[in-house]
Amino acid sequence: MHNEPVTEPWPKPGVAWYAVSVLLVAFLFSAVDRVILGMLIIPIKEDLGVSDAAMGSLLGVAFAVAFTVTGLLAGWAADRYSRRGIISVAIVIWSLATAACGLVTTFTQLLFGRIAVAVGESALSPAAFSMISDYFEPKRLGRALGVYMSGAFFGAGISFLVGGAVLGLVGDIGVIHLPLVGDVKFWHIVFFIVGLPGLIVAVAIMTVPEPTRRGVRKNDVSKSAIFRFVSGRWRVYSAHLLGFGSLAVIIVVVMTWAPTMFVRAHGFSHAEAGLTLGIIMLILSPGGVFAGGWLVDRWQRAGYADAPFRVGITASLCSLPFAIAGNIVSDSTLAVALYCPLVFFASLAVACGPTAIQLVTPNGFRAQISAAYLMTLNILTSTLGATAVGFATDYVFKSELAVGKSMALVCGIAGPLAAFLLWSGCRPFRAAVDEEAALAGGEPAAPAFTASH
């Protein structure tokens, strides 16, 4: 029923960590290219004459739909073809698309440019997750994926901190004449600056060796095989997708609404809010991701096969009190202090979702199921996260000054829901880990006594 398991040694640590470091840089550039648009809303609105609603659709629904739909196709391709090649092409696409946004003169052109960015970025993580799982044995996978996933938060922090400096540097220049391009505004230049360097990363990806696929079965590429497989483990995947998706709502609420909350409720300027949150995100969020990956590996070595789910539950329960208190206290200094552990604990399980997929999914399905995970993540965080906060502010509390209460409400629902869903998936996840290890020809991932924990 399955091919002979791969018996060759795992890649050398130096080779494996080199691959992760290059993929990390790729993810960082992806995050910068995606987040940078949020810093250019005001000048783009003024020059293109569009509304807040139009910019909101550009930042949210349009990008998310393109990202999730093309991500499924990219996952399918990554399970069949060279993952390294797919990632390199994807980087070229989103880098050129970002730079092309520096040439637009209408909102429609910008919309299509951002859709192209989403198309390219959607192919990165499904292929990267699959590659990393073939570089590291399961007991070391959590830490490796944690390092990779930290790229998103490094990118977000860099965008907050450096983006303002770039805008300040070129903002006074006004219209600039470029050869072969013509006259462009200062915000066009920002797209050139953050987009074009990605082409260097696309070349660097080709220096990463394509790892041997492990645990591949003969029916991995069958059109109906993935549906039969997922339906046979529906308890695992439903708890995983919905549980980690609900948990991600907390960090997304922070990233999208915290600047507004600090401006409205605590009187911060936009620059002060960006600097404060940028420093917190840049330091504590990657720190949380690293700690979560380390904790997964440590608990797995201690015999807990459901370590990713346990870390997810820990993140849910530990971030909950800070997510509520940090958004409703009236003292600004205390709010900033509470946001530090909030960001750390909310980031703790970021790598756990991808790690769990690799542990219970055969190689031929990993990229596709990872893409489905990212699609679920996008849907839940865009609806239950950013949108729900705005809805609660307008229709529940009916005051812009109550945005912190809305954030606390949404996080107060998402945190316990995530903990319950992940708890319900622990037992079937443990069984799936052992089953996958047996089918791959290896030993169970954890001693038998873990089933009673």
C-alpha positions in Angstrom: 0.0 0.0 0.0 3.0 2.3 0.3 6.5 2.7 -1.0 9.5 1.6 1.0 10.3 4.2 3.6 13.3 6.5 2.9 16.3 5.0 4.7 19.0 7.5 3.8 20.2 9.7 6.7 18.5 13.0 7.4 20.3 16.1 5.8 23.2 17.4 7.7 22.2 20.1 10.2 24.2 22.8 8.4 22.4 22.1 5.2 19.0 22.0 6.9 19.5 25.2 8.8 20.9 27.0 5.7 17.7 26.1 3.9 15.5 27.4 6.8 17.5 30.6 6.9 17.0 31.3 3.2 13.3 30.4 3.5 13.1 32.7 6.5 14.4 35.6 4.5 11.9 34.8 1.7 9.0 34.9 4.3 10.3 38.1 5.7 10.2 39.8 2.3 6.8 38.3 1.7 5.5 40.0 5.0 7.1 43.3 4.1 5.6 43.4 0.7 2.2 42.5 2.1 2.2 44.9 5.2 3.7 47.9 3.4 0.4 48.8 1.8 -1.2 49.6 5.1 1.4 52.3 5.6 0.5 54.0 2.3 -3.2 54.3 2.7 -3.4 58.1 3.1 -1.2 59.1 0.1 -2.8 56.5 -2.1 -6.3 57.7 -1.2 -5.3 61.3 -2.0 -3.7 60.6 -5.3 -6.1 58.0 -6.6 -9.3 59.5 -5.2 -10.7 56.4 -3.5 -12.7 55.8 -0.3 -11.9 54.1 2.9 -14.2 51.3 1.8 -12.3 50.7 -1.4 -8.9 50.7 0.5 -10.5 48.3 3.0 -11.4 45.9 0.2 -7.9 46.1 -1.2 -6.4 45.3 2.2 -8.8 42.6 3.2 -11.2 40.6 1.1 -9.6 41.0 -2.4 -6.2 40.0 -1.2 -7.5 37.1 1.1 -9.6 35.6 -1.6 -6.8 35.6 -4.2 -4.4 34.3 -1.6 -6.5 31.4 -0.5 -7.8 30.2 -3.9 -4.4 30.2 -5.6 -2.8 28.7 -2.4 -4.8 25.5 -2.9 -3.5 25.2 -6.5 0.1 26.0 -5.3 -0.2 23.3 -2.6 -1.3 20.8 -5.3 1.7 21.7 -7.4 4.1 21.6 -4.5 3.1 18.0 -3.7 4.1 16.9 -7.2 6.8 19.1 -8.5 10.0 20.9 -7.4 9.2 22.9 -4.3 12.4 24.9 -4.6 11.5 25.9 -8.2 7.9 26.8 -7.2 9.1 29.1 -4.4 11.7 30.8 -6.6 9.1 31.5 -9.3 6.6 32.7 -6.7 9.1 35.2 -5.3 9.8 36.6 -8.8 6.0 37.0 -9.3 5.3 38.8 -6.0 8.4 40.9 -6.2 7.7 42.1 -9.7 4.1 42.6 -8.8 5.0 44.8 -5.8 7.4 46.9 -7.9 4.7 47.1 -10.6 2.4 48.8 -8.0 4.9 51.7 -8.3 3.7 52.3 -11.8 -0.1 52.4 -11.3 -2.2 55.4 -11.9 -5.6 54.0 -11.1 -7.2 52.0 -8.3 -8.1 49.2 -10.7 -4.5 48.8 -11.7 -3.4 48.8 -8.0 -6.1 46.1 -7.3 -4.8 43.8 -10.0 -1.2 44.5 -8.8 -2.0 43.4 -5.3 -3.9 40.3 -6.5 -0.7 39.3 -8.4 1.2 39.8 -5.1 -1.2 37.5 -3.4 -0.9 34.9 -6.1 2.9 34.8 -5.7 2.9 34.8 -1.9 0.3 32.1 -1.6 2.8 29.5 -3.0 5.5 30.1 -0.5 4.4 28.6 2.8 2.8 25.3 1.6 5.9 24.5 -0.3 8.2 25.7 2.5 6.4 23.6 5.2 6.8 20.5 3.0 10.5 21.1 2.4 11.3 21.8 6.0 9.5 18.6 7.1 11.9 16.7 4.9 15.0 18.5 6.3 14.3 17.8 10.0 13.2 14.7 11.8 9.9 15.1 13.8 11.4 15.7 17.2 13.3 18.7 15.8 10.6 20.0 13.4 8.9 22.4 15.8 11.9 24.6 16.3 12.7 24.7 12.6 9.2 25.7 11.6 9.2 28.2 14.5 12.3 29.9 13.0 10.7 30.0 9.6 7.3 31.4 10.9 9.1 34.1 12.8 9.8 35.7 9.4 6.2 37.1 9.3 6.7 39.0 12.5 10.2 40.2 11.7 8.7 41.5 8.4 5.8 43.2 10.2 8.1 44.8 12.8 10.5 46.0 10.1 7.6 47.4 8.1 6.4 49.4 11.1 9.8 50.7 12.1 11.6 51.2 8.7 8.5 52.0 6.6 8.0 55.3 8.5 11.6 56.3 8.0 11.4 55.5 4.3 8.3 57.6 3.9 9.9 60.4 5.8 12.9 60.3 3.6 11.1 60.4 0.2 7.9 62.1 1.3 9.3 65.6 0.8 10.5 65.0 -2.7 7.1 65.0 -4.3 7.1 64.1 -8.0 10.2 62.3 -9.3 11.1 61.7 -12.9 12.5 58.2 -13.6 14.0 57.2 -17.0 11.7 55.0 -19.0 9.1 55.3 -16.4 8.2 59.0 -16.2 6.9 61.0 -13.3 6.0 59.1 -10.2 4.8 60.1 -6.7 6.8 59.3 -3.5 4.6 56.3 -2.6 5.4 54.7 -5.9 9.1 54.7 -4.9 8.3 52.8 -1.7 6.9 49.9 -3.8 10.1 49.9 -5.9 12.3 49.8 -2.8 10.5 46.9 -1.1 9.7 44.9 -4.2 12.8 44.7 -6.4 15.3 43.3 -3.8 13.1 40.2 -3.6 14.6 39.1 -6.9 17.9 38.5 -5.2 16.1 36.1 -2.8 14.6 34.3 -5.7 18.1 33.5 -6.9 19.2 32.5 -3.4 16.4 30.0 -3.2 18.0 28.1 -6.0 21.1 27.4 -3.9 18.9 25.4 -1.5 19.0 21.7 -2.3 15.6 20.0 -2.9 15.3 17.5 0.0 14.3 13.9 -0.6 10.6 13.4 0.0 10.0 11.0 3.0 7.0 8.9 3.7 5.7 9.0 0.1 3.0 6.4 -0.8 2.0 5.1 -4.2 -1.5 6.6 -4.0 -0.3 10.1 -2.9 -1.0 11.8 -6.2 -4.4 10.2 -6.8 -7.1 12.8 -7.3 -9.5 11.2 -4.8 -6.8 10.0 -2.3 -6.6 13.2 -0.4 -10.3 13.4 0.2 -10.5 9.8 1.4 -7.5 10.4 3.7 -8.9 13.6 5.2 -12.3 12.1 5.7 -10.7 9.2 7.6 -9.0 11.7 9.9 -11.7 14.4 10.0 -11.6 14.7 13.8 -8.0 15.6 13.7 -8.2 18.1 10.9 -11.4 19.7 11.9 -10.0 20.3 15.4 -6.7 21.5 14.0 -8.1 23.9 11.3 -10.7 25.4 13.5 -8.7 25.4 16.7 -5.5 27.0 15.4 -7.6 29.3 13.2 -9.5 30.6 16.2 -6.3 31.0 18.1 -4.8 33.1 15.3 -7.7 35.5 15.7 -6.0 37.0 18.8 -2.7 38.0 17.2 -4.6 39.3 14.1 -6.8 41.4 16.2 -3.7 42.9 17.8 -1.9 43.5 14.5 -5.0 45.2 12.9 -6.7 47.1 15.7 -4.1 47.8 18.4 -2.7 51.0 16.7 -6.2 52.4 16.5 -6.9 51.4 20.1 -3.8 53.2 21.4 -4.6 56.3 19.4 -8.3 56.5 20.4 -8.2 55.2 24.0 -4.8 56.4 25.2 -4.1 59.5 23.1 -1.0 58.2 21.3 -0.1 59.8 18.0 0.0 57.4 15.0 3.8 57.6 15.1 4.0 56.8 18.8 1.6 53.9 18.4 3.6 52.5 15.4 6.9 52.8 17.2 5.6 51.2 20.4 3.9 48.3 18.8 6.6 47.9 16.2 9.2 47.3 18.9 6.9 44.9 20.8 6.2 43.0 17.7 9.8 42.9 16.5 11.1 41.5 19.8 8.4 39.6 21.6 6.5 38.0 18.7 9.5 36.2 17.2 10.5 35.3 20.8 7.1 33.7 21.3 7.3 31.8 18.0 10.8 30.5 18.9 9.7 29.5 22.4 6.7 27.7 21.1 8.8 25.7 18.6 11.3 24.8 21.3 8.4 23.8 23.7 6.9 21.5 21.0 10.3 19.7 20.5 10.9 19.4 24.3 7.4 17.9 25.0 7.7 15.5 22.1 11.0 14.2 23.4 9.3 13.9 26.8 6.8 11.5 25.2 3.9 13.8 24.4 2.8 13.0 20.9 0.2 15.8 21.0 2.8 18.5 21.9 1.6 21.0 19.1 -1.9 20.8 20.4 -0.8 21.2 24.0 1.3 24.3 23.2 -1.8 25.7 21.3 -3.9 25.2 24.4 -1.2 26.9 26.6 -1.1 29.8 24.2 -4.9 30.2 24.3 -5.2 30.2 28.0 -2.1 32.3 28.8 -2.8 35.0 26.3 -6.5 35.3 27.3 -6.2 37.4 30.5 -3.7 39.8 28.8 -5.9 40.2 25.7 -8.8 41.2 27.9 -7.0 43.4 30.4 -4.6 45.0 28.0 -7.4 46.4 25.9 -9.7 47.7 28.6 -7.3 49.3 31.2 -7.3 53.1 31.2 -3.7 53.6 32.1 -1.5 53.7 29.0 1.7 52.6 30.7 -0.1 49.5 32.1 -1.7 48.8 28.7 1.8 48.8 27.0 3.1 46.5 29.8 0.2 44.1 29.4 0.7 44.0 25.6 4.2 42.6 26.0 3.0 39.2 27.5 0.0 39.3 25.2 2.0 39.4 22.0 4.5 36.8 23.4 1.8 34.3 24.3 -0.4 35.0 21.3 2.6 34.1 19.1 3.6 31.0 21.0 1.6 28.6 18.9 2.2 30.2 15.5 4.5 27.3 14.4 2.4 24.6 16.0 -0.3 24.5 13.3 2.2 23.8 10.5 4.2 21.4 12.7 1.1 19.3 13.5 0.2 19.0 9.8 3.6 17.6 8.9 3.4 15.0 11.7 0.1 13.4 10.7 0.1 13.9 6.9 1.9 11.8 4.3 4.4 13.7 2.2 2.2 13.7 -0.9 -0.6 15.6 0.8 1.4 18.0 3.0 1.5 21.1 0.8 -2.2 20.7 -0.1 -3.4 20.4 3.5 -1.1 23.2 4.5 -2.7 25.3 1.9 -6.2 24.4 3.2 -4.9 25.3 6.7 -3.8 28.7 5.5 -7.1 29.2 3.7 -9.0 28.5 6.9 -6.7 30.8 8.8 -7.4 33.6 6.4 -11.1 33.2 6.5 -11.4 33.0 10.3 -9.0 35.8 11.0 -10.6 38.2 8.4 -14.1 37.5 9.6 -13.9 36.7 13.3 -10.9 38.9 13.8 -10.7 42.3 12.0 -14.3 42.5 10.8 -15.9 41.3 14.1 -14.0 44.1 16.1 -15.4 46.8 13.8 -18.9 45.3 14.0 -18.8 45.2 17.8 -17.6 48.7 18.0 -20.3 50.1 15.7 -23.3 47.9 16.7 -22.6 46.5 20.2 -20.8 49.3 22.1 -21.8 52.1 19.6 -18.7 54.2 20.2 -15.3 54.5 18.5 -13.7 55.0 21.9 -14.9 51.4 22.8 -12.7 49.7 20.2 -10.6 48.2 23.1 -13.7 46.6 24.6 -14.5 45.2 21.2 -11.0 43.7 20.9 -11.4 42.2 24.4 -14.8 40.8 23.5 -13.5 39.1 20.3 -10.4 37.7 22.0 -12.5 36.6 25.0 -14.5 34.5 22.7 -11.7 33.2 20.4 -9.3 32.2 23.2 -11.6 29.7 25.0 -13.0 28.4 21.7 -9.5 27.7 20.5 -8.6 25.9 23.7 -11.7 23.7 23.6 -11.3 22.8 20.0 -7.6 21.9 20.4 -8.4 19.9 23.6 -11.0 17.9 21.7 -8.4 17.1 19.0 -5.6 15.8 21.3 -6.7 12.2 21.5 -7.3 11.7 17.7 -4.1 13.6 17.0 -2.1 11.2 19.2 -3.6 8.2 17.4 -2.9 9.8 14.0 0.8 10.4 14.8 1.3 6.8 15.7 -0.6 5.6 12.7 1.5 7.8 10.4 4.7 6.7 11.9 3.7 3.0 11.4 2.7 3.5 7.8 6.0 5.3 7.1 7.9 2.3 8.6 9.0 4.0 11.7 8.3 3.7 15.4 5.4 5.4 17.1 6.2 9.0 17.8 5.6 8.7 21.5 5.4 5.9 24.1 2.0 4.2 24.5 1.4 5.7 27.9 0.8 9.1 26.3 -2.6 8.0 25.1 -3.9 8.3 28.7 -2.6 11.9 29.2 
